[in-house]
Amino acid sequence: MSSYVGVHVSDQWLQSQFTQVELRSLKSKFTTVKNQNGKVTGEDLPPLMVKLKAFTSMFNEEEIRGILGESFPDMGIEIDFEDFLRVYLNLQGQATAKSGEQKHASSFLKAMTTTLLHTINESEKASYVVHINSYLGDDPFLKQFLPLDPASNDLFNLVRDGVLLCKLINVAVPGTIDERAINTKRVLNPWERNENHTLCLNSAKAIGCTVVNIGTQDLVEGRPHLVLGLISQIIKIQLLADLSLKKTPQLVELVDDNNDVEELMGLAPEKVLLKWMNFHLKKAGYEKPVSNFSSDLKDGKAYAYLLNVLAPEFCNPATLDAKDSKERAKLVLDHAERMDCKRYLKPEDIAEGSPNLNLAFVAQIFHQRSGLSTDSKKYSFAEMMKDDVQTSREERCFRLWINSLGIATYVNNVFEDVRNGWPLLEVLDKISPGSVNWKQASKPPIKMPFRKVENCNQVIKIGRQLKFSLVNVGGNDIVQGNKKLILAFLWQLMRYNMLQLLKNLRSHSQGKEVTDADILKWSNKKVRSTGRTSKIDNFKDKSLSTGIFFLELLSAVEPRVVNWNLVTKGETDDEKRLNATYIISVARKLGCSIFLLPEDIMEVNQKMILTLAASIMYWSLQKAMEEGESVNGTCDSTPDESPAPSVNGEDESSSLGGEVSNLNIDDAASDTTVSSQVESEEAPGGE
């Protein structure tokens, strides 16, 4: 299947300038302009190039034609894909020069700059290898390959089969991947290897990693800078997992009486870690606040004060008296080792201010000895503020979906971070390009409250233009942090996104909207086509809790993907959970980008069930489109109708399932009508 084949370029230097995601996006763009003879000429390129996001604000069509004329005096000459790539790089260079400043360059140019920096940090690589050896050394499958030598490139060779990264994701967030879905033979064929990497990348997105510039072929090739970047994110998520009030309510001790606990809840984990560090440094008498994990820690003094207050029994008076920063750093690490903290860095890493390694080190100190109160009375308020389970799950789903889109703002807490309106404007601009009037938007930090209201008013205005149900809702409802209204709005954003993707895959839809009935009909018909008799009446059907229907649907779209020897009858809760976790991993293994949890299937959460069904449908239709086949039924497709993938450094097409499944649902089937009169904080949507 073409989706699993990397784009190969004969010129190795030229291939090295792009990731596989970028190559596939550009190849798709190039293919769309082929004429009836299957050829592309110089005349075809200016109209194509002017539409690319990387150049849309840099050049008009005539300017691009003039630039191309320098390389191709005869614009009627045939252009091959490699010529197209060289033209692209030439325009990219001129766009950079024209922009004047790096900060004005497009996000794609920034991504390209990162891609071209092929240097790797050997200290970071060594620390990650130590981490992997420590946490996966006893794994039944990987122990034959571990421990890895930190000084060698064994790490990059081992990741080529995808097993290591999948296992590492499960260490970071246990249960993310059903390991029964991982292909763990000693020798894998290319298909199985790519399935592992597809499962890895979709699962990485599902735990909060940014993978928009990484494709499966990049991992197959073991490209060091991309592999280390992904591993760094996975390990960071593991180390910072407990730095939230939900996981560690004792953190409420960091908040003064006159501060808002909700502000702490909205902080990124690394910001919470800094707040925790400064909390103890103040108690220790260290007056200089630490604002980063780099320059502020170079001299080692902050570490010395921190460890002295947390573990005074291991204190060495010589640490603060040391004249040399490396010597002080060595004494700090000796102190930490006596506390049984894993050593993630060397003295020179502290002295050089390595941010990733310092963050890992501070996180280890926190895990080993947080120094926070164990008096439950002090953090009972934080526990009272916990959302109900359903709201928490939906917040998680929308947060991960937003972050998977590749917008500039990283959302740590939906309910807090969207209140200024800016992230919602970025999402709207992503899924409905050109809908946002940026001249009327205010970028954070926003000091004036009315600017936040203006942003949110524009969000609501665009939502109404997109036909969202927003009854009596104003921007101030978002600014005030009304959880139910925020969740309902985000749900409609998700539906709209997938609606557009599905419409682009329908050859004879003639603009007809996709509804839940279409997806239900397609799902039942697909299962029936395999000779099975399972059928569901709607996406609230309680029989879905067993997981059998979705396993049959997955088997119908790709017969070889489900191992029926692993499937249970789904009669007990334990059996249902086994099936549900297997369904999610198998769907991600195919290429579906989904963010639901096993509980959503077990409890038949209608909205999340719909996202799963739509994602499988999208993948199946896209597969047929890529193979040049015609899909029978309500949703046929042809290659010409593939949603044009972005070359703005954002992976809109490499994941076969799209970003996340979203669909158009009749209000009668799912109550998503938003009203400012709703005071309840219950999750939106009928069950």
C-alpha positions in Angstrom: 0.0 0.0 0.0 1.4 3.3 -1.1 1.0 4.9 2.3 3.7 2.8 3.8 6.3 3.5 1.1 8.8 6.3 1.7 9.4 8.9 -1.0 12.9 8.2 -2.3 15.0 10.8 -4.2 18.1 9.7 -6.2 20.1 12.8 -5.1 21.0 11.9 -1.5 21.8 15.6 -0.6 18.4 16.7 -1.9 16.6 13.9 0.1 18.5 15.0 3.2 16.9 18.5 3.0 13.5 17.1 3.8 11.8 14.8 6.2 9.5 12.0 4.8 6.5 14.0 5.9 7.6 17.0 3.9 8.5 14.8 0.9 5.1 13.1 0.9 3.3 16.4 1.2 5.3 17.9 -1.7 5.0 14.8 -3.8 1.2 15.0 -3.4 1.2 18.7 -4.4 3.4 17.9 -7.4 1.1 15.1 -8.5 -2.0 17.2 -8.5 -0.7 19.5 -11.3 0.1 16.7 -13.8 -1.6 17.4 -17.1 -3.4 14.8 -19.2 -0.1 13.5 -20.5 1.0 12.8 -17.0 3.7 15.6 -17.2 4.5 18.7 -15.3 6.0 21.7 -17.1 7.6 24.9 -15.8 4.3 26.7 -16.7 2.5 24.6 -14.1 4.7 25.6 -11.2 3.9 29.3 -10.5 0.2 28.7 -9.9 1.1 25.8 -7.6 3.9 27.6 -5.7 1.8 30.7 -5.0 -0.7 28.5 -3.2 1.8 26.9 -0.8 1.6 28.3 2.7 5.4 28.7 2.8 5.3 31.4 0.1 1.7 32.6 0.0 2.6 35.9 1.8 6.0 36.2 0.2 5.5 36.2 -3.6 2.8 36.6 -6.1 2.5 34.4 -9.2 4.4 36.8 -11.5 7.3 37.1 -9.0 7.6 33.3 -8.9 7.4 33.1 -12.7 10.3 35.5 -12.9 12.4 33.5 -10.4 11.7 30.3 -12.2 12.6 31.9 -15.5 16.2 32.3 -14.3 16.5 28.5 -14.0 14.1 27.5 -16.8 14.3 29.9 -19.8 12.0 27.5 -21.6 9.0 27.3 -19.2 7.4 24.6 -21.5 10.1 22.1 -20.6 9.1 19.0 -18.6 9.8 19.2 -14.8 10.4 16.1 -12.7 9.9 15.8 -9.0 13.6 16.5 -8.2 13.5 19.6 -10.2 10.4 20.7 -8.3 12.3 20.1 -5.0 15.2 22.2 -6.1 12.8 25.0 -7.2 11.2 24.8 -3.8 14.5 25.1 -2.0 15.5 28.0 -4.2 12.2 29.8 -3.4 12.5 29.0 0.3 16.0 30.6 0.4 14.7 33.7 -1.4 11.7 33.8 1.0 14.0 33.8 3.9 16.1 36.6 2.5 12.9 38.6 1.7 11.5 38.2 5.2 14.5 40.0 6.6 14.2 38.5 10.1 13.9 34.9 11.2 11.0 35.7 13.4 9.0 36.6 10.3 9.7 33.4 8.4 6.9 30.9 8.0 6.6 28.0 10.4 7.7 25.7 7.5 11.0 27.6 7.2 11.5 27.3 10.9 10.8 23.6 10.7 13.2 23.3 7.7 15.9 25.1 9.7 15.5 22.6 12.5 15.5 19.7 10.0 18.8 20.9 8.5 20.6 21.0 11.9 21.7 17.4 11.9 23.9 17.8 14.9 23.0 15.9 18.0 23.8 16.3 21.6 26.0 13.4 22.7 25.3 14.0 26.4 21.6 13.9 25.8 21.9 10.7 23.7 23.9 9.0 26.4 21.4 10.0 29.1 18.5 8.7 27.1 20.3 5.4 26.5 20.9 5.1 30.3 17.1 5.8 30.9 16.1 3.2 28.3 18.5 0.6 29.8 17.1 1.3 33.2 13.4 1.1 32.4 13.4 -1.4 29.6 16.3 -3.7 30.6 14.0 -6.4 31.9 11.5 -6.3 29.0 10.9 -9.8 27.8 11.5 -8.9 24.1 14.1 -6.0 24.4 16.4 -7.6 26.9 18.1 -9.5 24.1 19.2 -6.1 22.7 19.9 -4.3 26.0 21.8 -2.7 27.6 22.8 -0.3 24.8 26.2 1.3 24.7 25.7 5.1 25.2 28.9 5.8 23.2 27.7 3.9 20.1 24.9 4.4 17.6 23.1 1.2 18.7 20.1 3.3 19.8 19.4 4.5 16.2 19.7 1.0 14.9 17.4 -0.5 17.5 14.6 2.1 16.8 14.3 1.0 13.2 11.9 -1.8 14.0 9.6 0.4 16.1 9.4 -1.9 19.1 11.6 0.2 21.4 9.7 3.4 20.9 6.3 1.7 21.4 7.6 0.2 24.7 9.1 3.5 25.8 5.7 5.2 25.3 4.1 2.6 27.6 6.8 3.4 30.2 5.9 7.1 30.0 2.1 6.6 30.1 1.3 2.9 31.0 -1.4 1.3 29.0 -1.3 3.6 26.1 -0.4 0.8 23.7 -1.8 -2.7 23.9 1.5 -4.6 23.4 -0.4 -7.4 21.7 -0.7 -5.1 18.7 3.1 -4.6 18.5 4.9 -6.7 15.9 7.7 -8.3 17.9 9.2 -10.9 15.6 13.0 -11.0 15.5 13.0 -10.2 11.8 10.2 -7.9 10.6 9.2 -7.3 7.0 8.8 -3.7 5.8 5.0 -3.8 6.3 5.3 -4.9 9.9 8.0 -2.4 10.6 6.0 0.5 9.3 2.9 -0.7 11.2 5.0 -0.4 14.4 6.1 3.1 13.5 2.6 4.2 12.6 1.4 2.8 15.9 4.2 4.6 17.7 3.6 8.0 16.0 -0.2 8.0 16.6 0.3 6.8 20.2 2.9 9.5 20.7 0.4 12.1 19.6 -2.1 10.6 22.0 0.1 11.2 25.0 1.0 14.8 24.0 4.1 14.6 21.8 4.5 16.9 18.8 5.2 14.7 15.7 4.2 16.9 12.8 7.7 16.8 11.3 8.3 13.1 11.7 7.2 10.3 9.3 7.4 6.5 9.6 10.2 6.4 7.0 12.3 8.8 9.1 12.1 6.3 12.0 12.8 3.4 9.6 16.0 5.2 8.6 16.8 6.0 12.2 17.5 9.7 11.5 19.3 10.7 14.7 18.0 14.3 15.3 14.4 13.2 14.8 14.7 10.0 16.9 16.3 11.9 19.8 13.7 14.7 19.5 10.9 12.1 19.8 12.6 10.2 22.7 13.2 13.4 24.5 9.5 14.3 24.4 8.5 10.8 25.6 10.9 10.8 28.5 9.9 14.4 29.4 6.2 13.3 29.6 7.2 10.4 31.8 9.3 12.5 34.2 6.7 15.3 34.5 3.6 13.0 34.7 3.0 13.8 38.4 3.4 17.5 38.2 -0.2 18.4 38.4 -2.7 19.0 41.1 -4.7 16.0 39.9 -1.8 13.6 40.4 -0.1 15.4 43.3 -2.6 17.5 45.3 0.1 18.3 47.8 1.3 20.9 45.2 -1.4 23.2 46.5 1.2 24.1 49.2 3.0 26.1 46.5 0.1 28.5 46.3 -0.2 31.5 48.7 -3.5 32.0 50.4 -4.2 35.0 48.1 -3.4 33.2 44.9 -5.8 31.4 42.7 -5.4 27.6 42.7 -6.8 27.5 39.2 -3.8 29.4 38.0 -1.6 26.6 39.3 -3.8 24.1 37.5 -3.3 25.9 34.2 0.6 25.9 34.4 2.6 23.7 32.1 4.3 20.8 34.1 7.8 22.4 33.6 6.5 25.7 35.0 5.1 23.8 38.0 8.5 22.2 38.5 10.2 25.6 38.5 7.6 26.9 41.0 8.3 23.9 43.2 12.0 24.5 43.0 11.7 28.2 43.8 9.4 27.4 46.7 12.1 25.3 48.4 14.9 27.7 47.4 13.1 30.6 49.2 12.9 28.4 52.3 16.6 27.7 52.0 17.5 31.3 51.8 18.4 31.4 48.1 17.0 34.8 47.0 17.7 34.6 43.3 14.6 33.1 41.5 15.2 30.4 39.0 13.4 31.1 35.7 14.8 28.4 33.4 16.6 25.1 33.4 19.7 26.5 31.7 21.6 29.7 32.6 20.1 30.0 36.1 21.5 26.6 37.0 25.0 26.8 35.5 26.9 27.7 38.6 25.3 24.8 40.6 24.4 27.0 43.6 20.7 26.7 43.2 21.1 22.9 43.2 23.2 23.0 46.3 20.6 25.0 48.2 17.7 22.8 46.9 19.4 19.6 48.0 20.4 21.0 51.3 16.8 21.8 52.3 15.4 18.6 50.9 18.0 16.2 52.2 20.1 17.9 54.9 21.3 14.5 56.1 23.5 14.2 53.0 24.6 17.8 53.0 28.3 18.5 52.2 29.4 22.0 53.4 32.1 22.0 50.8 29.5 22.3 48.0 28.8 26.0 48.4 32.4 26.8 49.1 33.7 25.3 45.8 35.3 27.9 43.6 34.9 26.0 40.3 31.4 25.5 38.9 32.2 22.0 37.6 33.6 21.0 41.0 30.4 22.3 42.7 28.3 20.4 40.1 30.2 17.2 40.9 29.5 17.6 44.6 25.8 18.3 43.8 25.6 15.1 41.8 27.2 13.2 44.6 24.6 14.6 47.0 21.8 13.6 44.6 23.2 10.1 44.2 23.1 9.6 48.0 19.4 10.4 47.7 19.1 7.6 45.1 18.3 10.0 42.3 19.0 8.6 38.8 22.0 10.4 37.2 20.8 12.0 34.0 23.7 14.4 33.5 27.4 15.0 34.1 29.0 17.9 35.9 29.8 19.6 32.6 26.1 19.4 31.5 25.2 21.5 34.5 28.0 23.9 33.9 27.0 24.2 30.2 23.4 24.7 31.1 21.8 21.8 29.2 18.1 22.5 29.5 16.7 19.0 28.7 19.1 17.3 31.1 18.7 19.8 33.9 14.9 19.5 33.6 15.2 15.7 33.8 17.5 16.0 36.8 15.1 18.4 38.7 12.2 16.1 37.9 14.1 13.1 39.4 14.7 15.1 42.6 11.0 16.0 42.8 10.0 12.3 42.4 12.6 11.2 45.0 11.9 13.8 47.6 9.3 16.5 47.0 9.5 18.0 50.5 5.8 18.8 50.4 3.3 18.4 53.2 1.7 15.1 53.8 -1.1 16.7 55.8 -4.2 15.9 53.8 -6.1 18.8 55.3 -3.8 21.2 53.4 -4.6 19.9 50.0 -8.3 18.9 50.4 -9.3 22.0 48.5 -7.3 20.9 45.5 -9.0 17.6 45.6 -12.4 19.3 45.7 -11.5 21.1 42.5 -11.0 18.0 40.5 -13.3 17.7 37.5 -15.7 14.9 37.1 -14.3 11.9 35.2 -16.3 12.6 32.0 -15.2 16.3 31.9 -11.6 15.3 32.5 -11.6 12.8 29.7 -13.1 15.3 27.2 -10.6 18.0 28.3 -7.8 15.5 27.7 -9.1 14.5 24.3 -9.6 18.1 23.0 -6.2 19.2 24.4 -4.3 16.4 22.7 -6.2 17.0 19.5 -5.4 20.7 19.5 -1.7 20.0 20.2 -1.6 17.5 17.3 -2.7 20.1 14.8 0.7 21.8 15.0 -0.4 25.3 16.1 2.2 27.6 17.6 0.6 27.6 21.1 0.9 24.5 23.2 -2.2 23.9 25.3 -1.5 22.6 28.8 -5.0 23.0 30.2 -7.9 23.6 27.9 -10.1 25.4 30.4 -7.4 27.9 31.4 -5.4 28.3 28.2 -8.3 29.1 25.8 -9.8 31.9 27.9 -7.8 34.5 26.0 -9.2 33.2 22.7 -5.8 33.1 21.0 -5.4 29.3 20.8 -9.0 28.9 19.5 -8.2 31.5 16.7 -5.1 29.4 15.8 -7.2 26.3 15.6 -9.9 28.0 13.5 -7.2 29.3 11.1 -5.8 25.8 10.8 -9.1 24.0 10.1 -10.7 26.8 8.1 -7.8 28.8 6.5 -8.5 32.5 6.1 -11.4 32.6 8.5 -9.5 34.6 11.1 -8.9 38.4 10.8 -5.5 38.6 12.6 -5.5 42.4 12.4 -8.3 42.3 15.0 -6.7 39.7 17.2 -4.5 40.3 20.2 -1.6 37.9 20.8 -0.7 36.9 24.4 0.4 38.1 26.9 -2.8 40.1 27.0 -3.0 42.6 29.9 -6.3 44.3 29.0 -9.3 42.1 29.7 -11.4 43.6 26.9 -8.7 42.3 24.4 -9.4 38.8 25.5 -13.1 39.4 25.0 -12.5 40.7 21.5 -10.5 37.6 20.7 -13.3 35.3 22.0 -16.0 37.4 20.3 -14.2 36.7 17.0 -14.0 33.0 17.8 -17.8 32.9 18.4 -18.4 35.0 15.2 -16.4 32.5 13.1 -18.1 29.6 14.8 -21.5 31.0 13.7 -20.1 31.4 10.1 -19.2 27.7 10.2 -22.8 26.9 11.2 -21.9 25.9 14.8 -24.8 25.8 17.3 -24.1 28.8 19.5 -27.4 29.9 21.0 -27.1 33.0 23.1 -23.3 32.6 23.5 -20.8 35.5 23.6 -17.0 35.7 23.8 -17.2 36.5 27.5 -18.5 33.0 28.2 -15.2 31.6 27.1 -13.2 34.3 29.0 -15.1 33.4 32.1 -14.0 29.8 31.6 -17.5 28.1 31.4 -16.3 24.5 31.0 -19.5 23.1 29.5 -19.6 25.8 26.8 -15.9 25.4 26.0 -16.2 21.6 25.7 -19.2 22.0 23.4 -17.5 24.5 21.2 -14.4 22.3 20.9 -16.5 19.3 20.1 -18.0 21.2 17.1 -14.5 22.2 16.0 -13.5 18.6 15.9 -16.6 17.6 14.0 -16.1 20.3 11.5 -12.5 19.3 10.9 -13.2 15.7 10.0 -16.3 16.8 8.1 -14.1 18.6 5.7 -11.7 15.7 5.3 -14.6 13.2 4.7 -16.2 15.6 2.1 -12.9 15.8 0.2 -12.8 12.0 -0.1 -16.3 11.7 -1.5 -16.4 11.7 -5.3 -20.1 12.2 -5.8 -21.1 14.0 -2.7 -21.6 17.2 -4.6 -21.2 19.2 -1.4 -23.6 17.1 0.6 -22.8 17.1 4.3 -21.6 13.9 6.0 -23.9 12.9 8.9 -23.8 10.4 11.7 -26.2 8.4 9.6 -23.7 8.2 6.7 -21.0 6.9 9.0 -23.4 4.4 10.8 -24.6 3.1 7.4 -21.0 2.8 6.1 -19.9 1.0 9.3 -22.7 -1.6 9.2 -22.3 -2.1 5.5 -18.6 -2.7 5.8 -19.0 -5.3 8.5 -21.8 -7.0 6.6 -19.6 -7.2 3.5 -17.4 -9.7 5.3 -20.3 -12.1 5.9 -20.6 -11.1 9.6 -24.0 -10.4 11.1 -23.1 -7.8 13.7 -25.2 -4.6 13.4 -25.7 -1.5 15.5 -28.7 0.8 15.6 -26.8 3.9 16.5 -23.6 5.0 18.2 -25.2 4.8 21.6 -25.9 1.0 21.1 -24.9 -0.7 24.4 -23.6 -3.7 22.4 -20.6 -1.5 21.4 -19.2 -1.9 24.9 -18.0 -5.4 24.2 -15.7 -4.1 21.4 -16.7 -6.9 19.0 -18.3 -4.6 16.4 -15.3 -2.3 16.1 -12.9 -5.3 15.9 -15.1 -6.7 13.1 -15.0 -3.3 11.4 -11.3 -3.0 11.6 -10.9 -6.5 10.3 -13.2 -5.6 7.4 -11.1 -2.6 6.3 -7.8 -4.5 6.7 -8.3 -8.3 7.2 -4.8 -9.1 8.5 -4.7 -6.4 11.2 -6.9 -8.2 13.9 -5.6 -11.3 15.6 -8.8 -13.0 16.6 -7.0 -15.3 19.0 -6.5 -12.2 21.2 -10.1 -11.2 21.2 -12.4 -12.0 24.2 -16.2 -12.4 24.2 -16.5 -9.0 26.1 -18.8 -10.4 28.7 -17.0 -9.1 31.8 -15.5 -5.7 32.5 -12.0 -7.2 32.3 -12.8 -8.7 28.9 -14.3 -5.5 27.7 -11.2 -3.6 28.7 -8.9 -6.0 26.9 -10.9 -5.6 23.7 -11.1 -1.8 24.1 -7.4 -1.4 24.5 -6.8 -3.7 21.6 -9.2 -1.8 19.4 -7.4 1.6 20.0 -4.0 0.2 19.3 -5.1 -1.7 16.2 -6.7 1.5 14.9 -3.6 3.5 15.5 -1.5 0.8 14.0 -3.5 1.2 10.7 -3.0 5.0 10.8 -6.0 6.4 12.6 -5.2 9.4 14.8 -7.5 9.0 17.7 -7.5 10.3 21.3 -10.2 8.3 23.1 -9.6 6.0 26.1 -10.7 2.4 26.7 -13.3 3.6 29.1 -14.9 5.6 26.3 -15.6 2.4 24.5 -16.6 0.4 27.6 -19.1 3.0 28.6 -20.2 3.8 25.0 -19.4 7.5 25.1 -21.3 8.5 22.0 -19.0 11.4 21.0 -15.8 9.4 21.3 -17.4 6.4 19.7 -18.2 8.6 16.7 -14.7 9.9 16.4 -13.4 6.3 16.3 -15.9 5.2 13.6 -15.2 8.2 11.5 -11.5 7.8 11.8 -11.7 4.2 10.6 -14.0 5.3 7.8 -11.6 8.0 6.7 -8.7 5.7 6.7 -10.5 3.1 4.7 -11.6 5.6 2.1 -8.2 7.1 1.8 -6.7 3.7 1.4 -9.0 3.0 -1.5 -8.2 6.4 -3.0 -4.5 5.8 -2.8 -4.8 2.4 -4.4 -6.9 4.0 -7.2 -9.9 1.9 -6.4 -13.5 2.9 -6.4 -15.3 2.5 -3.1 -18.8 1.1 -3.3 -21.6 2.6 -1.3 -22.3 6.1 -0.1 -18.7 7.4 -0.2 -16.7 6.7 -3.3 -13.4 8.5 -3.8 -10.7 9.2 -6.4 -7.1 10.3 -5.9 -7.9 13.8 -7.3 -10.1 14.5 -4.3 -7.6 13.9 -1.6 -7.4 16.9 0.8 -4.3 18.7 -0.2 -1.6 18.0 2.4 0.1 21.0 3.8 3.8 21.6 3.2 3.9 24.0 6.0 5.8 21.6 8.2 2.6 20.1 9.4 1.7 16.5 9.0 -1.9 16.7 7.6 -1.6 13.7 5.4 1.1 11.4 6.6 -1.2 10.0 9.3 -3.7 7.9 7.3 -6.4 8.7 9.7 -6.1 12.4 9.6 -5.7 14.5 12.7 -8.7 13.3 14.6 -12.1 12.1 13.5 -14.8 14.7 13.6 -18.1 14.6 12.0 -21.4 16.2 11.5 -24.0 15.1 14.0 -27.7 15.9 14.0 -28.7 17.8 17.2 -31.4 15.1 17.7 -28.7 12.5 18.0 -26.2 14.4 20.1 -27.1 17.5 22.2 -24.4 20.0 21.4 -26.5 23.1 21.4 -24.6 25.7 23.4 -26.4 28.1 25.6 -25.1 30.8 27.9 -28.0 30.0 30.2 -26.5 26.6 31.1 -25.1 26.7 34.5 -24.3 23.0 35.0 -20.7 21.9 34.6 -21.6 18.5 33.3 -20.0 17.4 30.1 -21.9 18.3 26.9 -23.6 15.7 24.7 -26.3 13.2 25.4 -25.4 9.7 26.4 
